Amino acid sequence: MNNLKIWIFIAAFSVTVSSYANEGHDHENEPATMSKDMGEKHEKDEKDEHGHDDDNDKHEEKNHEEDGHDDHDGKGHKEEGHDDHDEGSDEHGHDEGGDGHGQEEASSSDAELSDEQRRMAGIETMIVGIAPVGEVITAPGEVMLNAYRTSNVTPRVAAQVTRRHVRLGDHVKKGQALVTLSSVEMAEAQGELMGADIEWRRVKKLGRKVVSEKRFVSAQIAQRQAIARVRAFGMTARQIDSLLTSGKASSAIGEFKLLAVQDGTVISDDFVVGELIEPGHLLFQISDESLLWVEARLTPRESSGITLGASARIKVGDAWLTGKVAQARHTLDEATRTLAVHIEVSNPDDQIHPGQFVTAVIEAGEKQAGMLVPLAAVMRSPDGDWQVFVEVAAGRFEGKEIEVLRTIGDRMVIEGLDEGVSIVSKGAFFIQSEIAKSGFSVHNH
């Protein structure tokens, strides 16, 4: 029984294994066929999707040639307008095989200006030469009135101000009426003058043959003394003549005018109309401000090298004025222990005023030959050296490097130029700007 069961199990197992083997063989053959069919289908779909058939390939090759882009020879760019590159230059004028810059570049060392440009820019030139140059002393200074060109107007007798004729700051002329005064003492002196004058005229008319010598001389002296008295009180010769010509006693009321004794400006007028003025009271101070003094205080050692007439430069803000030493005191100031030096400065345009603080640069010591140029004529070159601009031709200026030895006020002592050379003395900054602009280019790297 048991043997029978074993054989039945073996037979069933054999049938099962055989069936499984047949099914595996069919499945193995089927994927191979499917794979082949799928590969052919994928190749066809890929061609359809990307258009890689013969007709499309030909079409693309034709279009590619028409666009001027040949496959591999690199010559197709000519049809896109790049012929200029083949000739070695582009639209900017770059030379063939060059570094990208034109053959001709703007000069970076000179500038050429027309007459109109020079006039508009205020360009001025000068001829340089050798001149005596000395050492300089720099000191603070204060502008003062020129005492030699200043006058004080004061009454010589007690009087009352009845009328003012000028005001503070007015410019007056010599002989111009400044103020009218009235004085009791003047009235008495005028009366005595009129009486003495009448007596003198009568005696003179009679002559020495009629009157005694003593009376003749006494009358003459009395008349002269009366004139001197009223003049001392402030009347002028013209005012006296007018008084005596009138011959009226009513004219001797003590009224008279004080006149300006010089041309100048009214610096002070310390009074009011109606005020009673004592003798010596300062009514007006008049000064000629066209020539002022600058008082510079120096140490005894500094002042030892200063001589009368020595040249000086006065700095007022950014401006410079020329002057000369007019006075040098010989006594020290008790407070500062310095010596005062007065520098005479021309002031025609009222650039400076009394009381203003300035800087004085005074030449001192022995002078030596040197070349002086204005401070404004010297500029820094692009590499940092000092330079001036030389006029090499009419309207054409070129930078010339020089060496600065020292500065004297608003001038510099230089070397490196020949005598007789014309340089820009004013407007050098404009020339430098023009040169900088002419040397700049979009191709300058």
C-alpha positions as CSV (number, residue, x, y, z in Angstrom):
1,M,0.0,0.0,0.0
2,N,2.8,2.2,0.9
3,N,4.7,1.4,-2.2
4,L,1.6,2.3,-4.3
5,K,1.3,5.7,-2.7
6,I,5.0,6.4,-3.4
7,W,4.6,5.6,-7.1
8,I,1.5,7.7,-7.5
9,F,3.4,10.7,-5.9
10,I,6.4,10.2,-8.2
11,A,4.2,10.1,-11.3
12,A,2.3,13.3,-10.3
13,F,5.5,15.1,-9.6
14,S,6.9,14.1,-13.0
15,V,3.8,15.5,-14.8
16,T,4.0,18.7,-12.9
17,V,7.7,19.3,-13.7
18,S,7.2,18.5,-17.4
19,S,4.4,21.0,-17.7
20,Y,6.4,23.7,-16.0
21,A,9.3,23.1,-18.3
22,N,7.1,23.6,-21.4
23,E,5.6,26.8,-20.1
24,G,9.1,28.3,-19.3
25,H,10.2,27.5,-22.8
26,D,7.3,29.4,-24.4
27,H,7.8,32.4,-22.1
28,E,11.5,32.5,-23.0
29,N,10.8,32.7,-26.7
30,E,8.0,35.3,-26.3
31,P,10.1,38.1,-24.8
32,A,12.7,37.8,-27.5
33,T,10.1,38.4,-30.2
34,M,8.5,41.3,-28.2
35,S,11.9,42.9,-27.7
36,K,12.6,42.9,-31.5
37,D,9.2,44.4,-32.3
38,M,9.5,47.0,-29.6
39,G,13.0,48.1,-30.8
40,E,11.7,48.6,-34.4
41,K,8.7,50.5,-33.1
42,H,10.9,52.8,-30.9
43,E,13.3,53.5,-33.8
44,K,10.4,54.5,-36.0
45,D,8.8,56.7,-33.3
46,E,12.1,58.5,-32.6
47,K,12.5,59.3,-36.3
48,D,8.9,60.7,-36.4
49,E,9.5,62.8,-33.2
50,H,12.8,64.4,-34.1
51,G,12.4,64.5,-37.9
52,H,15.6,62.7,-38.7
53,D,14.3,61.2,-41.9
54,D,16.1,61.8,-45.2
55,D,13.9,64.6,-46.4
56,N,14.2,66.5,-43.2
57,D,17.9,66.1,-43.0
58,K,18.2,67.5,-46.5
59,H,16.0,70.4,-45.7
60,E,18.0,71.3,-42.6
61,E,21.2,71.1,-44.5
62,K,19.8,73.4,-47.2
63,N,18.6,76.0,-44.6
64,H,21.9,75.8,-42.8
65,E,23.8,76.6,-46.0
66,E,21.5,79.5,-46.8
67,D,22.1,81.0,-43.4
68,G,25.8,81.1,-44.2
69,H,26.8,78.7,-41.5
70,D,28.7,75.9,-43.3
71,D,29.2,72.8,-41.3
72,H,32.9,72.8,-40.6
73,D,34.8,75.2,-42.8
74,G,34.0,78.4,-40.7
75,K,33.6,80.5,-43.8
76,G,29.9,81.0,-43.6
77,H,30.0,84.1,-41.5
78,K,30.7,86.4,-44.4
79,E,27.0,86.4,-45.4
80,E,26.0,87.9,-41.9
81,G,27.9,91.2,-42.5
82,H,31.2,90.3,-40.9
83,D,33.3,91.1,-43.9
84,D,34.9,94.0,-42.0
85,H,36.7,91.6,-39.7
86,D,38.2,89.8,-42.7
87,E,39.8,93.1,-43.7
88,G,41.5,93.6,-40.3
89,S,39.4,96.6,-39.0
90,D,36.0,97.2,-37.5
91,E,33.6,100.1,-37.6
92,H,35.7,102.0,-35.0
93,G,38.7,102.1,-37.2
94,H,40.8,99.5,-35.5
95,D,43.8,98.5,-37.5
96,E,44.3,94.9,-38.7
97,G,46.2,93.0,-36.2
98,G,46.3,96.0,-33.9
99,D,45.6,96.5,-30.2
100,G,42.3,98.0,-30.7
101,H,43.5,101.7,-30.9
102,G,43.5,104.0,-33.9
103,Q,46.7,105.0,-35.6
104,E,46.3,108.6,-34.6
105,E,45.7,109.5,-30.9
106,A,45.0,113.0,-29.5
107,S,48.0,114.7,-28.0
108,S,48.0,114.7,-24.2
109,S,50.7,117.3,-23.7
110,D,49.5,120.5,-25.4
111,A,46.3,122.6,-26.1
112,E,45.4,124.9,-28.9
113,L,43.0,127.8,-28.2
114,S,41.3,130.3,-30.4
115,D,41.3,134.0,-29.6
116,E,37.7,133.7,-28.4
117,Q,38.6,130.9,-26.1
118,R,41.5,132.8,-24.7
119,R,39.3,135.8,-24.1
120,M,36.5,133.9,-22.5
121,A,38.9,132.0,-20.2
122,G,40.9,135.1,-19.3
123,I,44.2,133.6,-20.5
124,E,47.1,136.0,-19.9
125,T,50.8,135.4,-20.7
126,M,54.1,136.9,-19.6
127,I,57.7,136.8,-20.6
128,V,59.9,135.3,-17.9
129,G,63.3,136.7,-17.0
130,I,65.9,136.9,-14.3
131,A,65.5,139.5,-11.5
132,P,67.0,140.2,-8.1
133,V,65.3,138.1,-5.4
134,G,65.9,138.3,-1.7
135,E,64.8,136.4,1.4
136,V,61.4,137.1,2.8
137,I,59.9,137.7,6.2
138,T,56.3,136.9,6.8
139,A,54.4,138.6,9.6
140,P,50.8,139.5,10.6
141,G,49.8,143.0,9.9
142,E,47.0,145.5,10.4
143,V,45.7,148.1,7.9
144,M,46.1,151.7,9.2
145,L,45.4,155.2,7.9
146,N,48.3,156.8,6.2
147,A,49.2,159.5,8.7
148,Y,50.9,161.5,5.9
149,R,47.6,161.6,4.0
150,T,45.2,162.2,6.9
151,S,44.0,165.5,8.5
152,N,41.9,166.4,11.5
153,V,39.3,169.1,11.4
154,T,38.9,170.9,14.8
155,P,37.6,174.4,15.9
156,R,40.2,176.8,17.4
157,V,37.5,178.6,19.4
158,A,34.5,177.6,21.4
159,A,31.6,177.4,18.9
160,Q,28.2,175.9,18.3
161,V,27.5,173.7,15.3
162,T,24.7,175.3,13.3
163,R,24.8,173.2,10.1
164,R,26.4,170.0,8.7
165,H,27.5,169.9,5.0
166,V,29.0,166.4,4.7
167,R,28.4,163.0,6.3
168,L,30.5,160.0,7.3
169,G,32.0,158.2,4.3
170,D,31.6,161.1,1.9
171,H,34.4,161.9,-0.5
172,V,35.3,165.5,-0.2
173,K,37.6,167.9,-2.2
174,K,40.1,170.3,-0.8
175,G,38.3,173.6,0.1
176,Q,34.9,172.0,0.4
177,A,32.7,173.3,3.2
178,L,32.3,170.7,6.0
179,V,30.4,172.4,8.8
180,T,29.1,175.9,9.8
181,L,29.9,177.2,13.3
182,S,28.8,180.2,15.3
183,S,31.0,181.7,18.0
184,V,30.8,184.7,20.3
185,E,34.6,185.1,20.2
186,M,34.5,185.0,16.4
187,A,31.9,187.7,16.4
188,E,34.0,190.0,18.5
189,A,37.1,189.3,16.3
190,Q,35.1,190.0,13.1
191,G,33.9,193.3,14.6
192,E,37.4,194.4,15.5
193,L,38.6,193.4,12.0
194,M,35.9,195.5,10.3
195,G,36.8,198.5,12.4
196,A,40.5,198.1,11.9
197,D,40.1,197.7,8.2
198,I,38.1,200.9,7.9
199,E,40.8,202.9,9.9
200,W,43.5,201.5,7.8
201,R,41.8,202.4,4.5
202,R,41.2,206.0,5.6
203,V,44.8,206.4,6.8
204,K,46.2,204.9,3.7
205,K,44.1,207.2,1.5
206,L,45.3,210.3,3.4
207,G,48.9,209.1,3.0
208,R,52.1,209.7,5.0
209,K,52.2,213.4,4.1
210,V,48.9,214.1,6.0
211,V,49.0,211.7,8.9
212,S,51.9,211.0,11.2
213,E,54.2,208.0,10.7
214,K,53.1,206.5,14.0
215,R,49.4,206.6,13.1
216,F,50.0,205.2,9.7
217,V,52.0,202.3,11.0
218,S,49.6,201.7,13.9
219,A,46.6,201.5,11.7
220,Q,48.3,199.1,9.4
221,I,49.4,196.8,12.3
222,A,45.9,196.8,13.8
223,Q,44.4,195.7,10.5
224,R,46.9,192.9,10.0
225,Q,46.5,191.6,13.6
226,A,42.7,191.6,13.2
227,I,43.0,189.5,10.1
228,A,45.4,187.1,11.8
229,R,43.0,186.7,14.7
230,V,40.0,185.7,12.6
231,R,42.1,183.4,10.5
232,A,43.4,181.7,13.7
233,F,39.8,181.2,14.8
234,G,39.0,179.5,11.5
235,M,38.1,181.9,8.8
236,T,39.7,181.6,5.4
237,A,41.1,184.4,3.3
238,R,38.1,184.2,1.0
239,Q,35.7,184.4,3.9
240,I,37.6,187.5,5.3
241,D,37.5,189.2,1.9
242,S,33.8,188.6,1.7
243,L,33.3,190.0,5.2
244,L,35.3,193.1,4.5
245,T,33.8,193.7,1.0
246,S,30.2,193.7,2.4
247,G,31.2,196.5,4.8
248,K,28.1,195.8,6.8
249,A,28.2,195.5,10.6
250,S,25.4,192.9,10.4
251,S,27.9,190.5,8.7
252,A,30.0,190.3,11.9
253,I,27.7,187.8,13.7
254,G,30.5,185.2,14.4
255,E,29.4,182.7,11.8
256,F,32.0,180.9,9.8
257,K,32.7,177.6,8.0
258,L,35.4,175.0,8.4
259,L,36.7,173.6,5.1
260,A,38.5,170.5,4.0
261,V,42.2,170.9,3.7
262,Q,42.7,167.9,1.4
263,D,40.9,165.5,-0.9
264,G,39.8,162.3,0.9
265,T,37.1,160.4,2.7
266,V,35.3,161.4,5.9
267,I,36.5,158.8,8.3
268,S,34.8,160.2,11.4
269,D,32.3,163.0,12.3
270,D,31.8,162.8,16.1
271,F,29.3,165.6,16.7
272,V,25.6,166.6,16.3
273,V,24.1,169.8,15.0
274,G,23.5,172.2,17.9
275,E,26.3,170.9,20.0
276,L,28.7,173.3,21.7
277,I,32.2,172.4,20.7
278,E,35.3,173.2,22.7
279,P,38.5,174.2,21.0
280,G,40.5,171.1,19.8
281,H,37.4,168.8,19.7
282,L,37.7,166.5,16.6
283,L,34.8,167.2,14.3
284,F,36.1,165.4,11.2
285,Q,38.9,163.1,10.2
286,I,39.6,163.0,6.5
287,S,42.0,160.6,4.9
288,D,43.1,159.6,1.4
289,E,42.5,155.9,1.4
290,S,44.0,155.3,-2.0
291,L,47.4,154.9,-0.2
292,L,47.2,153.2,3.2
293,W,49.7,151.7,5.6
294,V,50.0,148.2,6.8
295,E,51.7,147.9,10.2
296,A,53.7,144.7,10.6
297,R,55.4,143.9,13.9
298,L,58.8,142.2,13.7
299,T,61.3,141.0,16.1
300,P,64.5,143.1,16.3
301,R,66.4,140.3,14.5
302,E,63.9,140.2,11.7
303,S,63.8,144.0,11.3
304,S,67.6,144.2,11.1
305,G,67.4,143.1,7.4
306,I,64.6,145.4,6.5
307,T,65.4,148.6,4.5
308,L,63.3,151.6,3.6
309,G,61.8,151.1,0.1
310,A,62.0,147.2,0.4
311,S,59.3,145.5,-1.7
312,A,56.4,143.8,0.1
313,R,53.4,141.8,-0.7
314,I,50.1,142.0,1.3
315,K,47.7,139.1,1.4
316,V,44.0,140.0,1.8
317,G,41.9,136.9,1.7
318,D,42.8,135.3,-1.6
319,A,44.1,138.6,-3.1
320,W,47.6,140.0,-3.1
321,L,48.6,143.7,-3.1
322,T,52.0,145.2,-3.8
323,G,53.6,147.7,-1.4
324,K,56.9,149.0,-0.1
325,V,58.4,149.7,3.3
326,A,57.7,153.4,4.2
327,Q,58.7,153.6,7.8
328,A,60.6,151.5,10.4
329,R,60.5,152.4,14.0
330,H,63.6,152.3,16.2
331,T,62.0,151.8,19.6
332,L,60.4,148.5,20.8
333,D,56.8,148.3,21.8
334,E,56.7,148.0,25.6
335,A,54.0,145.3,25.6
336,T,55.0,143.1,22.6
337,R,58.7,143.9,22.4
338,T,58.4,144.2,18.7
339,L,59.3,146.8,16.1
340,A,56.6,148.3,13.9
341,V,57.2,148.5,10.2
342,H,54.8,150.6,8.0
343,I,54.2,149.3,4.5
344,E,52.7,151.7,2.0
345,V,50.0,150.0,-0.1
346,S,48.1,151.3,-3.0
347,N,44.4,150.9,-2.5
348,P,42.6,152.5,-5.5
349,D,39.6,150.1,-5.4
350,D,39.0,150.1,-1.6
351,Q,40.1,146.5,-1.3
352,I,41.4,147.1,2.2
353,H,40.2,149.2,5.1
354,P,41.7,150.5,8.3
355,G,41.5,148.0,11.1
356,Q,41.6,145.0,8.8
357,F,44.0,142.2,9.6
358,V,46.3,141.0,6.8
359,T,49.5,139.0,6.2
360,A,52.7,140.9,5.1
361,V,55.5,139.3,3.2
362,I,58.6,141.6,3.2
363,E,61.8,141.1,1.2
364,A,64.9,141.3,3.3
365,G,68.6,140.7,3.2
366,E,70.9,140.5,0.1
367,K,69.2,139.8,-3.2
368,Q,70.3,137.2,-5.7
369,A,69.3,136.5,-9.3
370,G,66.3,134.3,-9.7
371,M,63.3,133.7,-11.9
372,L,60.0,134.8,-10.4
373,V,56.6,133.7,-11.8
374,P,53.1,134.1,-10.4
375,L,51.8,131.4,-8.0
376,A,48.8,130.9,-10.3
377,A,51.1,130.0,-13.2
378,V,52.5,126.9,-11.6
379,M,50.4,123.7,-11.7
380,R,50.9,120.0,-10.8
381,S,51.5,117.7,-13.8
382,P,49.7,114.3,-14.0
383,D,52.8,112.6,-12.6
384,G,53.0,115.1,-9.7
385,D,55.8,117.3,-10.9
386,W,55.5,121.1,-11.0
387,Q,54.9,122.6,-14.5
388,V,54.1,125.8,-16.3
389,F,52.4,126.1,-19.7
390,V,54.7,127.6,-22.4
391,E,53.2,129.3,-25.5
392,V,55.1,127.4,-28.2
393,A,53.1,129.0,-31.0
394,A,50.3,131.5,-31.3
395,G,47.4,130.1,-29.3
396,R,49.2,126.8,-28.7
397,F,50.3,125.9,-25.2
398,E,52.5,123.0,-24.0
399,G,53.3,121.9,-20.4
400,K,56.9,122.3,-19.3
401,E,58.2,120.8,-16.1
402,I,60.1,123.1,-13.8
403,E,61.6,123.0,-10.3
404,V,60.3,125.3,-7.5
405,L,63.0,126.7,-5.3
406,R,60.8,128.7,-2.9
407,T,57.6,130.7,-2.5
408,I,57.5,134.4,-2.0
409,G,54.0,135.5,-1.2
410,D,52.0,135.0,-4.4
411,R,55.1,134.3,-6.5
412,M,57.5,131.4,-6.9
413,V,61.2,131.3,-7.6
414,I,61.7,128.6,-10.2
415,E,64.3,127.2,-12.5
416,G,64.1,125.1,-15.7
417,L,63.0,127.8,-18.1
418,D,65.0,130.0,-20.5
419,E,64.8,133.7,-20.3
420,G,62.4,135.3,-22.8
421,V,60.0,132.3,-22.9
422,S,56.3,133.2,-22.9
423,I,54.2,131.4,-20.3
424,V,50.6,131.4,-19.1
425,S,50.5,133.7,-16.0
426,K,46.7,133.6,-15.6
427,G,44.3,130.9,-16.6
428,A,46.7,127.9,-16.3
429,F,44.0,125.8,-14.7
430,F,41.9,126.2,-17.9
431,I,44.8,125.1,-20.1
432,Q,45.4,122.1,-17.9
433,S,41.7,121.1,-18.2
434,E,41.8,121.4,-22.0
435,I,44.9,119.2,-22.2
436,A,43.3,116.6,-19.9
437,K,40.1,116.6,-22.1
438,S,42.1,116.3,-25.4
439,G,44.1,113.4,-24.0
440,F,41.0,111.4,-23.0
441,S,39.5,108.8,-25.3
442,V,37.1,105.9,-24.9
443,H,40.0,103.7,-26.2
444,N,42.5,105.0,-23.6
445,H,42.7,102.2,-21.1
